[in-house]
């Protein structure tokens, strides 16, 4: 309990001290140093500096290495806040993992929806040795927030809204294909594909509608992707190629 109070105070002081120089801060860094324990970034998904959007559900996967000699045990905590030191987990407990004396590597994950008030998402990852109430040498990861609302061509404002509405319709048939959720809406001649949480493109909704044109049967492709730009670009390219193969097969009949 003592650590939590002091750590919150530390984060508030830290946020205030760096607010003036935010533009000069790197997207990931270790703030300060400590004797007898340290922490370093191994990998992070999304990569620090990746722009996240308001309303987007982001899954962070952070792998760190650590060294601990000052105590027999410790905890590594994942704290999610905005640029004003506000907790963004909405009452959810912070992810943490116990570690033993020595060297090691661990991975922490957290998923949450970016709120409209945030200009930046900051992940603070401290190693807290057992018995210490004050810590130093915390890993800091920063993600800028875009307030631009993504245009949607699927008829829903978000992936979650599309899934919820489709599930409410008894005529829509759902099935699982290699982890993907597939929904068949025969009343609208539409097929929906939703990637699983482990996919780089998650969350996303892909709608393919069978249309009759002057040149024959075709597929209209609509996609709403709420993941990173690179993952969304690849998702679009993959389904455009798939659509082309399907339409070529129509022409051969």
N, C-alpha and C positions, 0 to 999 in steps of 0.2 A: 504493500500500500504506500509506503514511504517513497519507493522508487517512482511509482506512477505519478504522485503529486510533484516530485522534483523534476521528473522528466517532462511533464506538461509545462512546468514553469520554464525549464530550459528551452523547450521548443518555442515558447512565446518570445523569450529573449532572443533566440536565434533568428526567428522570423523578423523581429523588429530590426535586428542589427544588419540583416542582409537586404532589406526591402529597398534601400536606396541604390544598392549595387546589383539588383537582380539582373539587369541586362548583361553584366559582365560575368555572371556565374556560369560555370560549365553545367551541362545537363546532368552529369553524375560526378560526385566527388565525395571524399571522406572529410568531414568537418572536424578538425582538431586531431589530437593524437592522445594515446593513453599508454601507460606503462603496465605491462603484464597482460595486455589483451588488445586485439586489433581485428578489423574486419575489412574485407575487400570485395569488390564486385567481380563475379565470374561471368555471368550473363544475365540479361534482362529481356523479357518480352512483355510488351513492346519495348523497342530500344529507347532509352532515355532521349528526350527531344522530339519523339514522335508526337504529332498533334493529335489530340483526342477531341471529340465533339460533344457538345451539350446533348444529353439524352442518350449517349452511346453507353452501352454496357461493356466495360473493359475488364479483361481478365489479365492481371499481372502475374507473371511467373519470374521470380527473382532467385537466382542462385548466387550464394556468397561463400567465400572461404574465410576461415577464422583461425586465430591463434589465442589460446587461453592458458595462462600460467599463474595468474594471481589468485585463482580460486579453483576448487575441485569441480564445480559445475557453474553453468551460466545459462542465460536465455537469450535467444535472438528473436527480436520482435519486429513486425512489419506494421508501421504506423502510416495511415493514409490521411493526408490533410490538404487543405488548399493553401494559397499564398498568405492567407491571414491567420494561419494556425487553427483553422476550424476542422474538426473531425468530419470526414466525409463518409464514414461507415454507417451513419444513421442508427446508432445503438448496437451494432454488431460488435462482438468481441474482436480484439486485435489478434491476428494470427501470430503464433509464437512457437518456438521449438527449443527444447532443452538440449544443451550440449555439454560434453565432458571436457576436462582439462586436456590440453594438447592441441593438435591441428585437425581440421576437418573441413567438410563442405556440406552445405544443406540447401534445400530449395523451399521457398515459401510462396504460396499462391493466394491471391485475393481477387474477388470479382465485385464490382459495384458500378452503379450508373452515375455518370458525370452530371452533377447538378448545374442549373443555369447560372448560379451566382459565382461559380468558380472561374478564375482567369488562369489558374494553373493547378495541376495536381502534383503534390510532393509526397514522395515516399521516404520516410525516415526509417532506417534499419540499424538499430543499436545492438551491440552485444553487451548484455548486462551480467557481469560476474555476480555469483551468489554472495550476498552479504554487503554489496555496495548499494548505496542509495543515490549516488550521483555518478554519471557516466560521461565519457568523452570519446571522440573518435567515431561518431555515427556516420554511416553511409547515407547520402542524400541523392535521390533520383528525382528529376524534374520533367514534367510533361505539360506543354502549353495547351490551353483549352481554346477551341474554336467555337464561337457563338453562332456561326452560320448554320442555318437549318438546311439539312440536305433535302433536295427536292426528291419527291417520291413519285414513281410512275406505276407502283403496284396497287394503288388505290387505298393504301393505309399509311399512316404517318410514321409507323415504326414496324420493325420485325415482330416485336412482341404483340402488337395490335393485330397484325395479320394472322399470327398463329392462334390467338385467342378467338378471333371471329370465325376462322375456318373450323376450329374445334366446336364452335357453337352450332354449326350447320350439320344436321343429321345426314344430308345427302353427300357430304364430303367424306371420302374414304381415305384413311391413313394407313401407311405401311412403313416399315423400316427397310432401307437398302444400304448395307455396309455402313450403318451408323447414321446415315442421313434420314431425315424425316421427309417422306414423300406424301403429298396430299393431292388427291384427284378430285377435281370439281367438275363433274361431267355436265352440270347445268350451264356452266360458262365455258365449256370446252377448254379448261385450264388445268395445267399440272404445276404443282408447287414443289420446290426443293429447298430444304433447310439444312445447312451443314451442322454437324455435331459440335459440342463445346470444344473439342480438341482440335478442330480445324482452324487454320490461320485466318479463314474468312468469317469465322463466327463472331457475332451473329449476322446472318444475312438471309434474305428471302429471294428466291428466284422463281419468277412466274413465266410459264410458257403457255401461250394461248394459240390454239389451232385456228387459223384464219383462211378464208377462201379469197384469193385474189385473181386478177386477170390472167396471171401465168399459172394458176393452179393452187394447190394447197400449200400453205406455208406456216411458219411458227413465228409469232411475235414474242420477243424476249423483253421482259421487264425485270430489273434487279434493284433491290435496295440493300446495300451492304453497309454495315455499321462498324466494320473492322478498320484496320490500317489501310492507307491508300494502296500500298503495294499488293496486299492480300486481295483487296477488292478488284484491282486491275487484273490480277491473274484469274479471279473468279469469272469476271466478265469475259475475258479472252477464252477461257475453257468452255464456257457455255455457248459463246458465239461459234466456236469450232464444232461443238456438239450439234448445235442447231443446223449448221451448214451440212453436216453429214446426214442428218435426218431428212433435210429438205432435198438433198441429192438423191436419197433413197426413194422419196416420193416421185421424183421426176423419172426414175427408172421403171416405175410401174405403169 
